[in-house]
Amino acid sequence: MNTTRTKITVKERLQGLIKGTQQHTPSGSLPLDGAVHPVVDLIKLFQSLIDAIDAEVPAKAAYQASVQSMVSARTVVVPLMRAYVDYLHSTLGQNGTVLADYGLSPRKAPAPRTAAQKAEAAAKAKETRKLRGTMSPKQKAGIKAGAAPVSPTAPAPTTKPA
């Protein structure tokens, strides 16, 4: 559902109700929804919603402009902030009291890896190298210009004597 269209429709309907009420029932009270409402109060109530709908468009535009301003500022400030934090960590080291003055804490050292984790990482690296077809410098040295490329996973092409 298009909320803009719905708001326009509601606004038009309210304006029509106000106009019709002012022409045909300018004074008195109406029994609506289990209560008696003075016509003047109904018109004020209807007009308050019209005013709220009218105020929403500039408020939404102002909000969107403020969000865009924040995004623009963030793209400039965040990388600079990260660089400054890195600078502070590199110059101050693990001095927790001075870092705390900046609102920072010392960086944690990475946990030592177990032999099983190292073996798993090596196996993954080998499999990735195989899947991507990357070659070592020695394998690359065997490739010459004009020669058919040799896949590291496929055997070298053989020619049969004629």
Residue frames relative to the residue before (quaternion, step in Angstrom):
aa qw qx qy qz dx dy dz
M 1.0000 0.0000 0.0000 0.0000 0.00 0.00 0.00
N 0.3790 -0.7194 0.5414 0.2137 3.54 -0.92 0.92
T 0.3235 -0.7857 0.4946 0.1828 3.58 -0.37 1.25
T 0.5991 0.5529 -0.3770 0.4397 3.61 1.06 -0.62
R 0.6613 0.4927 -0.3032 0.4775 3.58 0.92 -0.90
T 0.6437 0.5195 -0.3274 0.4566 3.58 0.97 -0.79
K 0.6521 0.5084 -0.3163 0.4650 3.59 0.96 -0.82
I 0.6392 0.5138 -0.3267 0.4697 3.56 1.00 -0.81
T 0.6478 0.5217 -0.3113 0.4596 3.56 0.97 -0.86
V 0.6577 0.4987 -0.3069 0.4738 3.58 0.92 -0.90
K 0.6488 0.5213 -0.3158 0.4556 3.55 0.96 -0.90
E 0.6630 0.4987 -0.3042 0.4682 3.59 0.92 -0.90
R 0.6504 0.5128 -0.3203 0.4598 3.57 0.96 -0.82
L 0.6551 0.5077 -0.3104 0.4655 3.59 0.97 -0.86
Q 0.6449 0.5144 -0.3255 0.4621 3.58 0.97 -0.82
G 0.6445 0.5119 -0.3138 0.4733 3.57 1.05 -0.75
L 0.6497 0.5084 -0.3195 0.4662 3.58 0.99 -0.80
I 0.6402 0.5124 -0.3311 0.4670 3.59 0.97 -0.80
K 0.6645 0.5107 -0.3034 0.4534 3.58 0.87 -0.98
G 0.6876 0.4811 -0.2817 0.4652 3.59 0.88 -0.95
T 0.6457 0.5153 -0.3204 0.4634 3.57 0.99 -0.80
Q 0.6661 0.4999 -0.3088 0.4594 3.59 0.92 -0.83
Q 0.6788 0.4820 -0.2958 0.4684 3.61 1.07 -0.66
H 0.8268 0.2918 -0.1141 0.4671 3.56 0.81 -1.01
T 0.7892 0.1284 -0.0848 0.5945 3.62 1.11 -0.48
P 0.0013 0.8672 -0.4979 0.0025 3.60 0.61 1.08
S 0.7993 0.1353 -0.0795 0.5801 3.61 1.13 -0.41
G 0.5890 0.5831 -0.4280 0.3604 3.52 -1.31 0.14
S 0.4412 -0.6605 0.5406 0.2772 3.52 -1.35 -0.37
L 0.2147 -0.7643 0.5961 0.1197 3.52 -1.25 0.55
P 0.3498 -0.7195 0.5513 0.2367 3.61 -0.93 0.84
L 0.1291 0.7987 -0.5697 0.1446 3.58 -0.38 1.27
D 0.8724 0.0347 -0.0277 0.4868 3.53 -1.04 0.85
G 0.7324 -0.4559 0.2290 0.4510 3.56 0.95 0.93
A 0.7314 0.3150 -0.2270 0.5607 3.60 1.24 0.20
V 0.4236 -0.6748 0.5406 0.2701 3.53 -1.28 0.45
H 0.0960 -0.8121 0.5755 0.0020 3.57 -0.72 1.14
P 0.4122 -0.6800 0.5402 0.2756 3.59 -0.84 0.93
V 0.5767 -0.6185 0.4168 0.3333 3.59 -1.02 0.87
V 0.6223 0.5479 -0.3401 0.4438 3.60 1.00 -0.80
D 0.6634 0.4976 -0.3039 0.4690 3.59 0.99 -0.83
L 0.6198 0.5384 -0.3412 0.4578 3.59 1.04 -0.75
I 0.6570 0.5067 -0.3086 0.4652 3.57 0.91 -0.91
K 0.6514 0.5060 -0.3119 0.4715 3.60 0.97 -0.83
L 0.6480 0.5200 -0.3101 0.4622 3.57 1.00 -0.85
F 0.6548 0.4997 -0.3052 0.4780 3.59 0.94 -0.89
Q 0.6655 0.5054 -0.3014 0.4593 3.57 0.94 -0.89
S 0.6091 0.5585 -0.3628 0.4305 3.62 1.06 -0.65
L 0.6550 0.4858 -0.3183 0.4834 3.60 1.02 -0.71
I 0.6106 0.5338 -0.3503 0.4684 3.60 1.02 -0.71
D 0.6628 0.5052 -0.3004 0.4640 3.58 0.92 -0.91
A 0.6448 0.5197 -0.3167 0.4625 3.59 1.02 -0.80
I 0.6401 0.5107 -0.3209 0.4759 3.59 1.01 -0.81
D 0.6656 0.5038 -0.3013 0.4608 3.58 0.95 -0.87
A 0.6833 0.4895 -0.2843 0.4611 3.60 1.04 -0.75
E 0.5777 0.6270 -0.3759 0.3632 3.57 1.15 -0.50
V 0.6318 0.5642 -0.3421 0.4067 3.61 0.92 -0.81
P 0.7134 0.4031 -0.2931 0.4926 3.66 0.71 -0.87
A 0.6145 0.5430 -0.3597 0.4451 3.60 1.04 -0.65
K 0.6495 0.5043 -0.3137 0.4748 3.58 0.99 -0.83
A 0.6434 0.5142 -0.3198 0.4684 3.60 0.98 -0.82
A 0.6523 0.5039 -0.3135 0.4715 3.59 0.98 -0.81
Y 0.6324 0.5233 -0.3245 0.4701 3.57 1.01 -0.79
Q 0.6727 0.4928 -0.2995 0.4635 3.58 0.87 -0.94
A 0.6345 0.5186 -0.3261 0.4714 3.58 1.05 -0.72
S 0.6623 0.4943 -0.3135 0.4677 3.59 0.98 -0.79
V 0.6248 0.5167 -0.3404 0.4762 3.60 1.04 -0.70
Q 0.6509 0.5087 -0.3144 0.4677 3.60 0.93 -0.86
S 0.6331 0.5275 -0.3219 0.4662 3.57 1.02 -0.78
M 0.6518 0.5079 -0.3069 0.4722 3.56 0.99 -0.85
V 0.6498 0.5118 -0.3175 0.4637 3.60 0.94 -0.86
S 0.6524 0.5126 -0.3122 0.4627 3.59 0.95 -0.86
A 0.6695 0.4858 -0.2973 0.4770 3.57 0.91 -0.90
R 0.6422 0.5447 -0.3222 0.4324 3.56 0.99 -0.83
T 0.6488 0.5264 -0.3330 0.4372 3.61 0.95 -0.79
V 0.6809 0.4498 -0.2861 0.5022 3.58 1.16 -0.50
V 0.7357 0.4708 -0.2428 0.4220 3.56 0.81 -1.02
V 0.6618 0.5472 -0.3359 0.3870 3.62 0.80 -0.93
P 0.6740 0.4630 -0.3376 0.4662 3.68 0.78 -0.76
L 0.6396 0.5153 -0.3235 0.4698 3.57 1.04 -0.75
M 0.6295 0.5298 -0.3253 0.4661 3.58 1.03 -0.80
R 0.6535 0.5086 -0.3163 0.4628 3.60 0.94 -0.88
A 0.6458 0.5159 -0.3189 0.4638 3.57 0.98 -0.85
Y 0.6535 0.5115 -0.3119 0.4626 3.59 0.98 -0.81
V 0.6423 0.5059 -0.3232 0.4764 3.58 0.98 -0.83
D 0.6404 0.5100 -0.3263 0.4727 3.60 0.96 -0.80
Y 0.6314 0.5306 -0.3239 0.4635 3.57 1.00 -0.84
L 0.6650 0.5013 -0.3085 0.4596 3.59 0.88 -0.92
H 0.6613 0.4965 -0.3140 0.4665 3.59 0.92 -0.84
S 0.6847 0.4800 -0.3036 0.4568 3.59 0.95 -0.77
T 0.7173 0.4312 -0.2707 0.4757 3.61 0.97 -0.70
L 0.7511 0.3867 -0.2213 0.4871 3.59 0.97 -0.76
G 0.3454 -0.7607 0.4889 0.2510 3.59 1.21 -0.32
Q 0.7663 -0.3397 0.2818 0.4669 3.53 -0.98 -0.91
N 0.3269 0.7531 -0.5066 0.2633 3.61 1.18 0.45
G 0.2559 -0.8350 0.4744 0.1106 3.54 0.05 1.35
T 0.6514 0.5248 -0.3436 0.4269 3.60 0.97 -0.69
V 0.6798 0.4561 -0.2945 0.4931 3.59 0.94 -0.82
L 0.6315 0.5256 -0.3383 0.4587 3.60 0.98 -0.79
A 0.6228 0.5487 -0.3364 0.4448 3.58 1.06 -0.75
D 0.5948 0.5607 -0.3646 0.4461 3.60 1.12 -0.60
Y 0.6958 0.4308 -0.2524 0.5163 3.57 1.19 -0.56
G 0.5221 -0.6386 0.4092 0.3901 3.58 1.28 -0.05
L 0.5734 0.5777 -0.3745 0.4441 3.58 1.23 0.45
S 0.2455 -0.7300 0.6092 0.1887 3.53 -1.31 0.25
P 0.6208 -0.5447 0.3849 0.4120 3.60 -1.12 0.49
R 0.5064 -0.6413 0.4795 0.3200 3.55 -1.11 0.67
K 0.4367 -0.6850 0.5207 0.2625 3.51 -1.10 0.77
A 0.4401 -0.6627 0.5346 0.2852 3.53 -1.08 0.76
P 0.5272 -0.6295 0.4440 0.3586 3.59 -0.98 0.68
A 0.5163 -0.6367 0.4730 0.3229 3.55 -1.05 0.76
P 0.5072 -0.6442 0.4609 0.3395 3.58 -0.96 0.75
R 0.3850 -0.7287 0.5189 0.2268 3.56 -1.02 0.83
T 0.4671 -0.6631 0.5113 0.2841 3.51 -1.13 0.70
A 0.6721 -0.4842 0.3690 0.4215 3.55 -1.30 0.27
A 0.6380 0.5287 -0.3307 0.4518 3.60 1.01 -0.77
Q 0.6489 0.5073 -0.3174 0.4699 3.59 0.99 -0.80
K 0.6473 0.5104 -0.3195 0.4673 3.59 0.99 -0.80
A 0.6528 0.5089 -0.3119 0.4665 3.59 0.97 -0.85
E 0.6437 0.5157 -0.3171 0.4682 3.59 1.01 -0.82
A 0.6528 0.5112 -0.3131 0.4631 3.60 0.96 -0.84
A 0.6484 0.5103 -0.3173 0.4674 3.60 1.00 -0.82
A 0.6493 0.5095 -0.3181 0.4664 3.60 0.98 -0.82
K 0.6473 0.5066 -0.3188 0.4719 3.60 0.97 -0.82
A 0.6487 0.5164 -0.3205 0.4580 3.59 0.96 -0.85
K 0.6483 0.5133 -0.3141 0.4664 3.59 0.97 -0.85
E 0.6654 0.4970 -0.2976 0.4708 3.59 0.95 -0.87
T 0.6381 0.5180 -0.3232 0.4691 3.58 1.00 -0.81
R 0.6395 0.5257 -0.3185 0.4617 3.58 0.95 -0.88
K 0.6586 0.5133 -0.2946 0.4647 3.54 1.00 -0.87
L 0.6824 0.4901 -0.2861 0.4607 3.60 0.93 -0.91
R 0.7161 0.4452 -0.2520 0.4749 3.58 0.97 -0.81
G 0.4066 -0.7333 0.4630 0.2874 3.56 1.20 -0.34
T 0.3445 0.7349 -0.5169 0.2722 3.58 1.10 0.57
M 0.2288 -0.7918 0.5585 0.0942 3.56 -1.13 0.69
S 0.5110 -0.6127 0.5072 0.3258 3.49 -1.27 0.47
P 0.6746 -0.4814 0.3435 0.4418 3.62 -1.20 0.24
K 0.6357 0.5207 -0.3413 0.4563 3.63 1.00 -0.70
Q 0.6495 0.4988 -0.3224 0.4748 3.59 0.98 -0.76
K 0.6459 0.5198 -0.3199 0.4586 3.57 1.01 -0.79
A 0.6171 0.5703 -0.3464 0.4172 3.60 1.04 -0.74
G 0.6476 0.5368 -0.3143 0.4401 3.58 1.12 -0.58
I 0.6243 0.5289 -0.3450 0.4598 3.61 1.23 -0.26
K 0.0811 -0.7994 0.5952 0.0086 3.56 -0.76 1.07
A 0.6063 -0.5596 0.4215 0.3762 3.55 -1.19 0.54
G 0.7904 0.2900 -0.2397 0.4835 3.54 -1.01 0.86
A 0.6236 0.5211 -0.3508 0.4654 3.59 1.18 -0.33
A 0.5735 -0.5728 0.4483 0.3769 3.55 -1.17 0.48
P 0.4827 -0.6720 0.4651 0.3148 3.58 -0.85 0.86
V 0.2907 -0.7496 0.5756 0.1496 3.51 -1.05 0.85
S 0.3299 -0.7359 0.5583 0.1946 3.55 -0.77 1.02
P 0.4680 -0.6911 0.4589 0.3046 3.61 -0.85 0.84
T 0.6946 0.4608 -0.2862 0.4725 3.60 1.15 -0.41
A 0.6975 0.4293 -0.2700 0.5063 3.57 1.18 -0.47
P 0.5239 -0.6275 0.4545 0.3539 3.60 -1.05 0.62
A 0.6084 -0.5603 0.4159 0.3782 3.54 -1.18 0.56
P 0.5156 -0.6438 0.4505 0.3416 3.61 -1.01 0.72
T 0.1979 -0.7680 0.6007 0.1009 3.55 -1.02 0.85
T 0.2261 -0.7570 0.5965 0.1416 3.53 -1.12 0.69
K 0.3358 -0.7300 0.5600 0.2017 3.53 -1.02 0.80
P 0.4975 -0.6455 0.4731 0.3347 3.55 -0.99 0.75
A 0.4109 -0.7350 0.4901 0.2251 3.53 -1.02 0.77
